[in-house]
């Protein structure tokens, strides 16, 4: 099967969180002209990427890259050598809520740290 590199990136706006997520640095391939493979590399040693957060990542990719089917998307934990494919992991419907809760917790931490940095 013939393959070609593809340029895939976007900005996904989440108005209720006043947030724009940049979706970039994907390995994007076109296979045989009409099939796609989008692989997002995860490079952190800790924490290891869990299935729960891989689901959230795949959900976000699916929302941001809605022109592509979720089954062609994958997140690769490069250091651990573990893959989470949209064709194998099924979304449970709580991914948007998990994302919002985690983002809110991060923003609370950021706000609490601002005085330490005179911000």
C-alpha positions as CSV (number, residue, x, y, z in Angstrom):
1,X,0.0,0.0,0.0
2,X,1.3,3.4,-1.0
3,X,1.5,6.1,1.8
4,X,2.2,9.8,1.9
5,X,2.9,12.3,4.7
6,X,-0.1,14.6,5.3
7,X,-0.2,18.0,7.0
8,X,-2.8,17.9,9.8
9,X,-3.1,20.5,12.6
10,X,-5.8,22.7,14.0
11,X,-6.9,24.9,16.9
12,X,-9.9,23.7,18.8
13,X,-11.8,26.3,20.7
14,X,-13.6,25.4,24.0
15,X,-15.6,28.6,24.7
16,X,-17.0,27.5,28.0
17,X,-13.4,27.2,29.3
18,X,-12.1,30.2,27.5
19,X,-9.5,27.8,26.0
20,X,-7.9,27.1,22.6
21,X,-6.2,23.8,22.3
22,X,-3.5,23.6,19.6
23,X,-3.5,20.1,18.0
24,X,-0.2,19.8,16.3
25,X,2.9,17.5,15.9
26,X,0.9,14.6,14.6
27,X,2.3,11.9,12.4
28,X,-0.3,12.0,9.7
29,X,-0.3,9.6,6.8
30,X,-2.6,9.0,3.8
31,X,-2.7,5.3,2.9
32,X,-3.7,4.3,-0.5
33,X,-5.3,7.7,-1.2
34,X,-8.4,7.4,0.9
35,X,-7.4,6.0,4.3
36,X,-5.7,8.1,7.0
37,X,-3.7,7.4,10.1
38,X,-3.2,10.1,12.6
39,X,-0.7,9.4,15.4
40,X,-0.1,11.7,18.3
41,X,3.1,11.0,20.2
42,X,3.1,11.2,24.0
43,X,6.7,11.7,25.3
44,X,6.4,12.0,29.1
45,X,8.1,9.4,31.4
46,X,5.7,10.1,34.2
47,X,2.9,9.8,34.4
48,X,2.6,6.8,32.0
49,X,-0.4,7.4,29.8
50,X,-3.4,5.6,31.2
51,X,-6.3,4.3,29.2
52,X,-8.6,6.8,30.8
53,X,-6.5,9.8,29.7
54,X,-5.9,8.2,26.3
55,X,-9.7,8.2,25.9
56,X,-9.8,11.9,26.7
57,X,-7.0,12.5,24.3
58,X,-8.7,10.5,21.5
59,X,-12.0,12.3,22.3
60,X,-10.2,15.7,21.9
61,X,-8.5,14.6,18.7
62,X,-11.9,13.5,17.4
63,X,-13.6,16.8,18.3
64,X,-10.7,18.9,16.9
65,X,-10.2,16.9,13.8
66,X,-13.8,16.1,12.9
67,X,-13.1,15.6,9.2
68,X,-11.3,12.3,10.2
69,X,-12.8,9.2,11.7
70,X,-11.8,8.4,15.3
71,X,-10.9,4.9,14.2
72,X,-7.9,6.3,12.2
73,X,-6.5,8.1,15.3
74,X,-4.0,6.8,17.8
75,X,-2.0,8.1,20.7
76,X,1.4,6.5,21.1
77,X,3.1,6.5,24.5
78,X,6.6,6.6,22.9
79,X,8.6,5.9,26.1
80,X,6.5,3.1,27.3
81,X,5.9,1.6,23.9
82,X,2.2,1.5,24.3
83,X,-0.4,2.5,21.8
84,X,-4.0,3.6,22.3
85,X,-6.0,3.4,19.0
86,X,-9.4,4.9,18.4
87,X,-10.4,1.6,16.7
88,X,-9.7,-0.3,19.9
89,X,-10.7,2.0,22.8
90,X,-14.3,3.0,23.0
91,X,-15.3,6.3,24.3
92,X,-17.6,6.2,27.4
93,X,-19.2,9.7,26.9
94,X,-17.6,11.2,30.0
95,X,-14.4,12.4,28.2
96,X,-15.5,16.0,27.8
97,X,-16.4,16.2,31.4
98,X,-13.1,14.7,32.5
99,X,-11.3,17.2,30.3
100,X,-13.1,20.1,31.8
101,X,-12.6,19.0,35.3
102,X,-8.9,18.4,34.8
103,X,-8.5,21.8,33.1
104,X,-10.3,23.5,35.9
105,X,-8.1,21.9,38.5
106,X,-5.0,23.0,36.6
107,X,-6.3,26.6,36.4
108,X,-7.0,26.6,40.1
109,X,-3.4,25.4,40.8
110,X,-2.1,28.1,38.4
111,X,-4.1,30.8,40.2
112,X,-2.8,29.7,43.6
113,X,0.8,29.8,42.3
114,X,0.6,33.3,40.7
115,X,1.5,35.2,44.0
116,X,4.7,33.1,44.4
117,X,5.8,34.4,41.0
118,X,4.5,38.0,41.4
119,X,2.0,37.5,38.6
